[in-house]
Structure formats: structure tokens, C-alpha cells
Amino acid sequence: MFYLDVSSSCKSPLNTGVQRMVRGIFAGLNRRTEVTPLLWSHKFNSYCRLSPRELQFLIKPFARHRTPSAKPERLVIRFPWSKTVRHLRNRRRRFALEAAARADDLLLVPEIFRDNRIERFANPATRFPGRSYAVFHDAIALRLPELTAQDHQPNFSSYVRALANFDKVICVSKEVEADLHFYWNSSGATNRPTAVLGWPTDFGEPRPTASPNFGAKQILCVATLERRKNHLKLLDATEKLWSEGLNFRLFLVGRMTADWGATVLSQVDRLVKRGRPLKWLRHVNDHALHQAYRDCSFTVYPSLREGFGLPILESLWHGRPCVCGANGALGEVSAGGGCLTVACADTESLADGMRQLLANAGLYDHLFAEACRRSFRSWDDYTNDLLREIGVA
């Protein structure tokens, strides 16, 4: 039996990069083997089986909610007392995993956890009896705490140490793997086997045939409104280009965040009031995301640091060049072609990259051709590699 921890991906249609990947892992594994998705309840210190509604969010997160939402998490916490109701329902669905699992079963935890699972995985008495595996996405909360929301920082170092209790950790990039071993060594944790598996980029469907869209003069940025995504520098750079007389539109896709979203949106509102062609599309479903990629000329991903950089590959998958950084994991993703790399921390460098793709048709066509030549791994490819890494295939 294959048990899959999907705790953060089954509660709402929230569709961040990690949640998109968890849903892809579930679908890929479910095509190959028997999978039991589980939800962790920190209140009961126990795994629980999913309700039909939670399973729906895991399989088709937008099936009931086709309109974009700034705060999709509110679609599951609809009333002040709904969390209490969910906990009461979880009580009935509690699942004694350690008692049910056998020595030949497998557990995969592909999400970040900072709750009482840390102690549970470290305790020999409650440790999973079979083989356990985890996916590590990034160490940004440790490397760049000043750019990380405070509610993401508690227990993060303990979470990283807890990963040493798994039989193997799958890292999403070489940089992430190096960071994991660095922090294991720094904390005195035992170094466990690791592997690097970058995310696939097929959206679960065939890749579309793309046509260049240089004349649209439309730029797209897909990123959650959080500090390290660097939206303020992006807005400064675009304002510089608009002030120079360049004619283009900028669209932002990404969910609101409590600690930084209002800061970004205040700047967006200021520019809109000045008549700048700028629009925040909020958090969108997959259909709207596809359309946004098709409609744009190119994308810009100004993030200062990433564990992987999925929006870059999503852009290239649609045949859209991307202006992005070349540091760390971003460089691993952008090195294959189709990207114009810049120093994202510098407003002028960011502006110059966008200026070139807005004005230089030859450069645009070159990067478009590079993007179209790139090959992308499918979810079946990823599932095969994952099963091979955990000794199943």
C-alpha cells in the first residue's frame, strides 16, 4: 500500500506550486498503484481519511469554484465555526496509520510540515513501520528569513532536522539538495540518502502548439504576492518603462498573502490610478492560467530565490520567453534556453530585460524558438522516476 500525505492540498482550491505538484503526484501514482491519501490533524495528532469534499479538492480543486478568488482558502473556511466542524468530522475519520501499515508499505510526505508531525516522525514508537519518503522544496525560510513571512518560520529548522528520519528525501533541485545537507550538518542531524527530481511541466495534458505573440505587447507575472517574489521591484521597473513611453500591459496572477499582499496591491492601485495598463487577476483556475500564458508576449519572474521556479517552465511550455534570474535553482531551470536572465534585485537590470523583449523582435523570436525546442517531462516520467528512486519500479 502507498500512503500519501496530502494535508495542505485537500482543504481548498488553493493551487500554489507545491499544491499543484502534490495533486500531480497523487494522480500519477494513482494510475500506477493503489494509493491512500491522508490528511494530518494536528488537533488529534493523527492521520485521517479524506471526506468526499476533501478528495474533490485533491482531484479537481476548481470543479465547484470556477471563478477566480483572491483568497481561495476562504472557500473551505466559509464561516467562523467551520474549522470546528472540520475537526469534528476528522474525529470520525481518524486513521491509525502505524497500526494499519505493514513493513512493505510506503509513506510519502510531499508537503512542508511544521506541526506535531515533527515529533511523531522522530519518535520510534510512532514512526511509520514501512519505508518513508519526503519531498523537500526549499530552505528559504532559513537562508532568507528577512524575506519570509513570520508564520512560515516557526519550527522550520526542526522540520528540516525531522527530514533526517525519513529513508530518503527527494529534493526539487540541486541547490535544494545542497542546502538540505548543509543544514543537516549544521544541526548535527544524520545525513540521509537524497535524490534530485525536478518537477514535470505538462499540466496533465498535451503541450499546445505555440505561435509567437510579440505584437501583443503584454507581459505576465505568475507569483504569489509574497516578499521574495519581488513584485515591488517589478512594478518599479515597469513604471520606468512606461515613463520612457513604451506601450505594453502588465498582468499579475497570484494569490493574496496576509503579510505582504497589501503592500504590493497598494502600489498596484497607485499605478492604476495614474492610468497605467496594469491588472491583478488574483488567484485563477487552470483554464484562466492557460489563457493568460497564451495571451501574453512573454513572462517575467522576478523572484529573488526559489527552490525550483515552476512558473518559468510553465511559461516555456506555452512557448513564452521568460525574463528571470540565473542564481541557484532559477539558473538550473533557465539554463535550457528560452530565458533572458537578469539581476532581479536591480530595477534597471529588470527593466532592461523587459525593454529588450518589448523592442527587439529578433531577440524575441530567438528565445521563442528556444522555448519551443525545449523538452519537458510528463507526470508519467516523474512518477516513473519517483518510483525508481524509492525502489518500487
C-alpha positions in Angstrom: 0.0 0.0 0.0 1.1 3.5 -0.8 0.1 6.2 1.7 0.3 9.8 0.6 0.2 12.8 3.0 -1.9 15.5 1.1 -2.8 17.6 4.2 -2.4 21.0 2.6 -3.7 20.1 -0.8 -7.1 18.8 0.1 -8.6 21.6 2.1 -9.3 24.2 -0.6 -8.8 25.0 -4.3 -5.6 26.9 -3.3 -3.3 26.0 -6.2 0.2 27.1 -5.4 3.2 25.4 -6.9 3.6 22.8 -4.1 -0.1 22.0 -4.1 -0.2 21.7 -7.8 2.7 19.2 -7.5 1.0 17.2 -4.7 -2.1 16.8 -6.8 0.1 15.7 -9.8 1.9 13.2 -7.6 -1.4 11.7 -6.4 -2.8 11.5 -10.0 0.4 9.9 -11.3 0.7 7.4 -8.5 -3.0 6.5 -8.7 -2.5 5.5 -12.3 0.2 3.1 -11.3 -0.6 1.7 -7.9 -3.0 1.7 -5.0 -2.8 5.0 -3.2 -4.5 6.1 0.1 -4.4 9.9 0.5 -4.4 11.0 4.1 -4.9 14.3 6.0 -3.0 15.1 9.1 -5.0 16.5 12.1 -2.7 18.3 14.5 -5.6 18.6 16.9 -5.9 14.8 17.2 -2.2 14.1 16.5 -3.4 11.6 13.9 -3.9 11.0 10.2 -7.4 11.0 8.9 -9.1 9.7 5.8 -10.4 12.3 3.4 -14.0 13.4 3.2 -15.6 13.4 -0.3 -15.2 17.1 -0.4 -11.5 17.0 0.5 -11.0 14.3 -2.1 -12.7 16.6 -4.6 -10.3 19.4 -3.8 -7.4 17.0 -4.3 -8.6 15.7 -7.7 -10.3 18.7 -9.2 -9.7 21.7 -7.0 -11.8 24.1 -9.1 -14.7 21.8 -10.0 -17.1 23.8 -7.8 -15.4 27.1 -7.9 -14.7 28.2 -11.5 -14.4 31.9 -10.8 -11.0 33.3 -9.6 -10.7 34.1 -5.9 -8.3 36.4 -4.1 -8.4 34.2 -1.0 -9.4 30.7 -2.2 -8.7 29.3 1.3 -11.9 31.0 2.4 -13.9 28.7 0.2 -13.3 25.9 2.7 -13.4 28.0 5.9 -16.6 29.7 4.9 -17.9 30.5 8.4 -16.1 31.3 11.7 -17.1 28.0 13.1 -16.3 25.8 10.1 -12.8 24.9 11.4 -14.5 23.4 14.4 -16.9 21.4 12.2 -14.0 20.1 10.2 -12.2 19.0 13.3 -15.3 17.2 14.5 -15.6 15.4 11.1 -11.9 14.5 11.3 -12.6 12.8 14.7 -14.8 10.3 12.9 -12.2 9.7 10.1 -9.1 9.2 12.3 -6.9 6.5 10.9 -4.3 4.6 13.0 -1.6 4.5 10.3 1.1 2.9 12.3 -1.3 0.1 13.3 -2.7 -0.4 9.8 0.6 -0.2 7.8 2.9 -3.1 7.2 6.6 -3.4 6.8 6.3 -3.4 3.0 4.1 -0.3 2.8 5.3 3.1 1.8 4.6 6.6 3.1 5.3 9.8 1.0 5.1 13.2 2.6 5.5 15.7 -0.3 4.4 18.8 1.6 6.1 21.0 4.2 5.1 20.3 7.8 5.8 22.4 10.9 3.3 20.8 13.3 3.4 17.8 15.7 4.3 15.5 12.8 7.9 16.6 13.6 7.8 14.8 16.9 5.8 11.9 15.5 8.3 11.1 12.8 11.2 11.4 15.3 9.6 9.1 17.9 10.5 5.4 17.3 7.2 4.4 19.0 5.1 6.3 16.4 7.4 6.0 13.4 5.9 4.5 10.2 6.6 0.8 10.1 7.4 0.6 6.4 9.6 2.9 4.3 9.0 6.6 4.4 10.0 9.3 2.0 9.6 13.1 1.9 9.9 15.8 -0.7 12.0 18.9 0.2 11.1 22.1 -1.6 13.5 24.8 -0.3 15.4 26.2 2.7 14.4 29.8 2.0 13.0 30.3 5.5 16.5 29.6 6.8 18.5 31.2 4.1 16.4 34.4 3.7 14.4 34.8 7.0 14.1 38.6 6.3 12.1 37.8 3.1 10.0 35.0 4.7 6.6 35.5 6.3 6.8 35.1 10.1 4.1 32.4 10.2 6.3 30.3 7.9 9.4 30.5 10.1 8.4 28.7 13.4 9.7 25.1 13.6 11.2 25.3 10.1 14.7 24.3 11.4 13.0 21.4 13.4 11.2 20.4 10.2 14.5 20.2 8.3 16.0 18.1 11.0 12.9 15.9 11.0 13.5 15.0 7.4 16.6 13.0 8.6 14.1 10.5 10.0 12.9 9.5 6.5 14.5 6.7 4.5 15.1 9.1 1.6 14.4 12.7 0.7 13.6 13.8 -2.8 14.8 17.4 -3.5 13.4 19.5 -6.2 16.7 21.0 -7.4 20.5 20.6 -6.9 20.6 23.8 -4.8 17.9 22.5 -2.5 19.7 19.2 -2.1 22.9 21.1 -1.2 21.0 23.3 1.3 19.4 20.3 3.0 22.8 18.6 3.6 24.3 21.9 4.8 21.6 22.4 7.4 21.7 18.7 8.4 25.4 19.0 9.0 25.0 22.3 10.8 22.4 20.9 13.2 24.2 17.6 13.8 21.4 15.6 12.1 22.3 12.4 10.3 22.7 12.8 6.6 20.1 10.5 4.9 20.1 9.5 1.2 18.8 12.2 -1.1 17.9 12.5 -4.8 17.1 15.3 -7.2 13.8 15.2 -9.2 12.7 18.4 -10.8 9.0 19.0 -11.4 7.3 18.0 -14.6 5.5 20.6 -16.7 2.7 19.1 -18.7 -0.4 20.4 -16.9 -1.7 16.9 -17.3 -2.5 17.4 -21.0 -0.6 17.5 -24.3 1.6 20.5 -24.9 -0.1 23.1 -27.1 1.4 24.3 -30.5 2.5 27.8 -29.8 2.8 30.8 -32.1 4.9 33.9 -31.4 3.0 36.8 -29.8 5.5 39.7 -30.0 2.9 42.2 -31.2 0.6 41.8 -28.2 3.0 43.8 -26.0 1.6 42.0 -23.0 3.7 40.9 -20.0 2.6 38.3 -17.5 3.9 37.6 -14.0 2.7 34.5 -12.2 3.7 34.6 -8.5 2.1 34.6 -5.1 2.2 38.1 -3.6 4.9 37.5 -1.1 8.1 39.4 -0.3 10.7 37.3 -2.0 8.8 37.2 -5.3 10.0 40.8 -5.7 6.8 42.4 -7.1 7.8 45.9 -5.9 11.0 45.9 -8.0 9.0 44.6 -10.9 6.5 47.4 -10.6 9.3 50.0 -10.3 10.8 48.5 -13.4 7.6 48.6 -15.4 6.9 52.2 -14.2 10.3 53.1 -15.5 9.5 51.6 -18.9 6.0 53.3 -19.1 7.7 56.6 -18.2 10.0 56.1 -21.2 7.0 55.9 -23.4 6.9 52.1 -24.0 3.5 50.8 -24.7 2.6 47.5 -23.0 0.3 45.9 -20.5 1.2 44.0 -17.3 -0.9 41.3 -15.8 -0.2 39.8 -12.4 -1.5 36.3 -11.4 -1.1 35.2 -7.8 -2.9 34.8 -4.5 -3.0 37.4 -1.8 -0.9 36.9 1.4 -1.6 38.4 4.8 1.9 39.8 5.5 2.9 41.3 2.1 -0.1 41.3 -0.3 -1.5 44.6 0.8 1.9 46.3 0.3 2.0 45.1 -3.3 -1.6 45.9 -4.0 -1.2 49.5 -2.7 1.5 50.0 -5.3 -0.7 48.4 -8.0 -3.6 50.7 -7.1 -1.3 53.7 -7.2 -0.1 52.9 -10.7 -3.7 52.1 -11.9 -4.8 55.5 -10.7 -2.1 57.0 -12.8 -3.6 55.3 -15.8 -1.0 52.6 -16.2 -2.3 49.5 -18.0 -1.9 47.1 -15.1 -4.2 44.4 -13.7 -4.1 41.9 -10.9 -6.0 38.8 -12.0 -5.8 37.3 -8.5 -5.7 33.5 -7.9 -7.0 31.8 -11.0 -8.1 28.4 -12.1 -6.1 26.3 -14.6 -8.2 27.4 -17.5 -7.7 31.1 -16.8 -3.9 30.4 -16.2 -3.6 28.7 -19.6 -5.3 31.6 -21.3 -3.1 34.2 -19.5 0.0 32.4 -20.8 -1.4 32.2 -24.3 -2.4 35.9 -24.4 1.0 37.3 -23.2 4.0 38.1 -25.3 6.4 36.9 -22.6 6.6 36.5 -18.9 8.7 37.9 -16.1 9.5 36.0 -13.0 11.4 38.5 -10.7 11.7 36.2 -7.7 15.0 36.6 -5.7 15.3 32.9 -4.8 13.4 29.7 -5.4 13.6 26.1 -4.7 12.6 25.3 -8.2 10.9 28.0 -10.3 7.9 26.3 -11.8 6.3 29.4 -13.5 9.4 29.7 -15.6 8.9 26.2 -17.1 5.1 26.8 -17.4 5.9 29.9 -19.5 8.3 28.0 -21.7 5.8 25.1 -22.0 3.4 27.6 -23.6 6.2 28.9 -25.9 6.6 32.2 -24.0 10.0 33.5 -23.3 10.8 34.4 -19.7 12.8 37.2 -18.0 14.2 35.8 -14.8 17.2 35.4 -12.6 20.1 33.0 -13.1 21.0 32.3 -9.5 20.7 28.9 -7.8 17.7 26.8 -8.7 16.4 29.6 -11.1 19.6 29.1 -13.1 19.1 25.4 -13.2 15.7 25.9 -14.8 16.6 28.8 -17.1 19.8 27.3 -18.5 18.0 25.1 -21.0 17.0 28.1 -23.2 14.1 30.4 -23.8 15.0 32.8 -20.9 16.6 36.2 -20.8 18.4 36.2 -17.4 18.9 39.4 -15.4 19.8 40.6 -11.9 16.3 40.6 -10.4 17.4 42.6 -7.4 18.3 45.5 -9.6 15.5 47.6 -11.0 17.5 48.8 -14.1 18.5 45.2 -15.0 15.0 44.0 -14.7 13.7 46.9 -16.8 16.4 46.3 -19.4 15.4 42.7 -19.8 11.8 43.6 -20.4 12.8 46.5 -22.6 14.7 44.2 -24.9 11.9 41.7 -25.3 9.4 44.5 -25.9 11.5 46.2 -28.6 13.8 43.6 -30.1 11.7 41.3 -32.4 14.8 39.3 -33.4 15.7 38.5 -29.8 12.1 37.6 -29.0 11.9 35.2 -32.0 15.2 33.6 -31.0 14.0 33.0 -27.4 10.6 31.9 -28.6 12.3 29.3 -30.8 14.5 28.1 -27.9 11.4 27.7 -25.7 9.6 25.7 -28.4 12.7 23.4 -28.7 12.8 22.6 -25.1 11.5 19.2 -23.9 9.5 18.8 -20.8 9.0 15.8 -18.5 5.5 14.5 -18.2 3.8 13.3 -15.0 4.3 9.8 -16.1 8.0 10.5 -16.5 8.1 11.9 -13.0 6.1 9.1 -11.5 8.4 6.5 -13.1 11.5 8.4 -11.7 9.9 8.7 -8.3 9.1 5.0 -8.1 12.6 4.1 -9.2 14.1 6.4 -6.5 12.1 4.7 -3.8 12.9 1.2 -5.1 9.4 0.3 -6.5 9.9 0.4 -10.2 
